[in-house]
């Protein structure tokens, strides 16, 4: 078997128990002794020397078989091909700063989309929204709604945009009639000022981390939590421009109060690693990254304690510790035009 395929096969299996490792060690040594005895009764042959890289690969496999340990190698930051050893054998980052540095390198390795004139930047996301209703006694009830969100923004200014949402499912007591409203389209049309879509607006931003930080601080001041909140909004938009995302992650890595979360899940159910900051109100806000490629997956807000939430319809609801809402980025691509718009679409002017 080719050595690289052997490595892949070994790491595709779950980590062995101590008993399994001991049995494997005993079996391997027994086979090795048998092979040695067999060779002692045969004429000696000269084998061509194996290339050094193959020797290293085989030693790595033997180490895993004998000890059940983990072999660490350099991670391939830009790729996600499961056939590459770096994808399979990666040590987790030690802290939030290390994760953000890896995420910055991964983003820098991806090209920015370059739409042709007349094309649209199309973004698909899943979001978790909160819905509050009341029962017959007036008690406030909470339902979490999973929402499909799509957005088409023209690469050129002066053209209409389209936002589309559809509530897919709900977890909670709210009757379906309260959350299932079908497909909802909002068309944003040019007004007194054309407005700039995210792609055009973010295209004017620098990609040097020091200049990006200075631009943010000019609006927020130096308080880390205020900088973090601005970064969250920019990261959400910069999925259309990875080169800016790389700089944003490096700015975040320099903030005080960042924490590594080793077990995070985005709105699409994908597991990941997250960096987080305490919001100071009983919540923690997170940016979530893929565990192996360090690509940005989405964001979420987690309740770190039971807390009271005032709802717009009046009353309060106790949000339980550990509950979370967030968004997940599914895809960013280019479209030649807007899709057919619903005849019931709402219309508004593009904000200046």
SVG drawing of the C-alpha trace seen along z (x, -y; Angstrom):
<svg xmlns="http://www.w3.org/2000/svg" viewBox="-56 -63 78 84">
<polyline fill="none" stroke="black" stroke-width="0.4" points="0.0,0.0 1.3,-3.5 2.6,-5.1 0.5,-8.2 -2.6,-6.1 -1.5,-4.1 -1.2,-7.2 -4.7,-8.3 -6.1,-4.9 -4.6,-5.0 -5.9,-8.5 -9.3,-7.8 -10.0,-5.4 -10.9,-6.7 -8.1,-6.8 -7.6,-3.3 -8.3,-2.5 -5.4,-1.5 -6.4,2.2 -6.7,2.0 -3.3,0.2 -1.7,2.9 -3.1,5.7 -2.0,3.9 1.5,3.4 1.8,7.1 0.5,8.2 2.8,5.9 5.9,7.1 4.8,10.8 4.6,10.2 7.9,8.4 9.6,11.3 8.0,13.8 9.1,11.7 12.7,11.6 12.8,15.3 11.5,15.9 14.2,13.6 17.0,15.4 16.2,18.6 16.3,16.9 19.2,15.6 19.8,12.0 18.7,9.6 19.8,6.0 16.9,3.6 17.2,0.2 17.3,-2.6 13.9,-4.2 13.7,-8.0 14.0,-9.8 10.5,-11.2 9.0,-7.6 11.1,-6.6 9.7,-9.4 6.2,-8.6 6.6,-5.0 8.2,-5.8 5.1,-8.1 2.8,-5.2 4.8,-2.8 4.7,-5.4 0.9,-5.6 0.5,-1.8 2.8,-1.3 1.7,-4.1 -1.7,-5.2 -0.2,-8.7 -0.8,-11.8 1.7,-12.8 1.8,-16.5 2.6,-18.1 2.3,-21.5 -1.3,-22.4 -2.2,-23.2 -4.0,-26.4 -5.4,-27.2 -6.8,-23.8 -9.5,-21.4 -8.6,-18.3 -9.0,-15.3 -6.2,-13.5 -3.5,-15.9 -1.8,-14.8 -1.9,-18.3 -5.7,-18.1 -5.7,-14.9 -2.9,-15.5 -3.3,-18.9 -2.7,-20.1 -5.4,-22.4 -4.4,-26.0 -3.4,-26.8 -5.3,-30.0 -7.6,-32.6 -4.6,-34.5 -3.2,-31.4 -6.6,-30.5 -7.1,-34.0 -3.6,-33.9 -4.4,-30.6 -7.7,-32.0 -5.9,-35.1 -3.5,-32.9 -6.4,-30.8 -8.3,-33.9 -5.2,-35.4 -4.9,-32.2 -8.3,-32.6 -8.8,-35.0 -11.4,-37.8 -14.3,-37.3 -14.0,-39.6 -17.4,-40.2 -17.7,-41.3 -19.7,-44.4 -23.4,-43.8 -22.9,-40.7 -24.2,-40.3 -22.5,-39.0 -24.8,-36.3 -24.5,-35.3 -26.4,-32.4 -26.7,-32.1 -28.7,-30.4 -29.8,-32.4 -31.4,-31.7 -34.0,-34.3 -35.9,-34.7 -39.7,-34.8 -41.6,-35.7 -45.3,-35.0 -47.7,-34.8 -50.0,-32.1 -53.5,-32.5 -52.3,-33.5 -50.1,-36.3 -46.9,-34.4 -44.1,-35.1 -42.9,-32.1 -39.8,-31.7 -39.4,-30.0 -36.2,-29.7 -36.7,-30.1 -34.3,-28.8 -34.2,-31.2 -32.8,-30.9 -31.3,-34.3 -30.0,-35.2 -28.8,-38.5 -27.9,-39.7 -25.9,-42.9 -24.9,-44.5 -21.1,-44.9 -21.9,-48.3 -23.6,-51.2 -26.9,-52.5 -28.6,-49.1 -31.3,-47.4 -30.4,-44.8 -32.5,-41.9 -32.8,-40.3 -34.8,-37.1 -35.7,-35.2 -37.8,-32.2 -38.5,-30.7 -37.7,-27.0 -38.5,-25.5 -39.1,-26.4 -38.2,-25.0 -40.6,-26.1 -44.3,-26.5 -45.3,-29.1 -47.9,-27.9 -46.8,-27.6 -49.0,-30.5 -46.8,-32.8 -43.6,-32.0 -44.3,-30.4 -44.7,-33.3 -43.3,-31.8 -40.7,-33.5 -40.3,-37.2 -38.4,-39.5 -37.2,-43.0 -36.0,-45.0 -33.8,-47.9 -33.8,-50.5 -31.5,-53.4 -32.8,-56.7 -31.4,-60.2 -27.9,-58.6 -27.0,-55.3 -25.5,-53.7 -22.7,-51.3 -23.1,-47.5 -20.8,-45.7 -18.4,-44.5 -17.9,-48.1 -17.8,-49.6 -15.3,-47.1 -13.2,-47.4 -12.1,-50.8 -10.7,-49.4 -7.0,-48.8 -5.8,-45.3 -2.9,-46.2 -3.9,-45.3 -2.5,-48.5 -4.4,-50.7 -7.6,-48.6 -7.3,-49.0 -6.7,-52.7 -9.8,-53.1 -12.0,-51.1 -10.6,-53.0 -11.4,-56.3 -15.1,-55.4 -15.1,-53.3 -12.3,-54.6 -9.8,-52.2 -12.2,-50.3 -11.7,-46.6 -15.3,-45.6 -16.3,-48.5 -13.6,-47.5 -14.8,-43.8 -18.4,-44.7 -17.3,-46.7 -15.1,-43.8 -18.0,-41.4 -20.1,-43.5 -17.1,-43.8 -16.3,-40.1 -19.9,-39.3 -19.7,-41.5 -16.2,-40.6 -17.1,-37.1 -17.3,-38.7 -13.7,-39.9 -11.4,-37.4 -8.3,-39.7 -10.0,-42.1 -11.1,-39.3 -7.5,-38.3 -6.6,-41.8 -9.7,-41.8 -8.7,-38.6 -5.2,-40.0 -6.7,-43.0 -8.9,-40.8 -5.9,-38.8 -4.4,-42.0 -7.5,-42.6 -7.4,-42.0 -10.1,-39.7 -10.2,-37.2 -11.0,-33.6 -10.7,-30.3 -13.8,-28.1 -12.9,-24.6 -16.4,-23.3 -18.6,-25.6 -21.5,-24.9 -22.8,-27.3 -26.4,-27.8 -26.0,-25.1 -24.9,-22.5 -21.3,-22.5 -18.8,-22.0 -15.9,-24.4 -13.5,-26.4 -14.4,-29.9 -12.9,-33.0 -15.1,-34.9 -15.4,-38.0 -17.6,-38.5 -20.2,-41.2 -20.7,-42.1 -24.4,-41.5 -24.6,-37.8 -23.7,-36.9 -20.6,-35.9 -20.2,-36.7 -18.2,-34.3 -16.7,-34.0 -16.6,-30.4 -14.0,-28.7 -13.7,-25.3 -11.6,-23.0 -9.3,-21.9 -9.2,-24.6 -9.8,-27.5 -12.2,-29.0 -14.9,-31.4 -18.2,-29.6 -20.3,-32.1 -21.0,-33.8 -23.2,-33.2 -24.2,-34.8 -24.3,-32.4 -26.0,-33.1 -23.4,-32.6 -26.0,-32.8 -29.7,-32.9 -30.8,-36.5 -33.9,-38.5 -34.8,-39.7 -37.4,-42.4 -39.5,-41.8 -41.1,-44.4 -44.6,-43.2 -44.1,-43.8 -43.1,-41.6 -39.9,-39.6 -38.5,-36.3 -35.7,-34.4 -33.1,-33.3 -31.4,-30.1 -27.7,-29.7 -26.1,-28.0 -28.8,-28.8 -27.5,-30.5 -28.5,-32.2 -26.3,-33.0 -25.7,-32.9 -23.8,-30.5 -22.3,-31.4 -23.2,-28.7 -21.9,-30.1 -20.6,-33.2 -20.7,-33.2 -21.4,-35.4 -24.7,-35.6 -25.3,-37.1 -28.6,-38.8 -31.3,-39.1 -33.6,-36.1 -37.3,-36.5 -38.8,-38.7 -42.0,-37.8 -45.0,-39.9 -45.5,-40.6 -42.0,-41.9 -41.6,-44.9 -39.7,-47.8 -37.4,-50.4 -34.7,-52.9 -31.1,-51.9 -29.8,-53.7 -27.2,-56.3"/>
</svg>
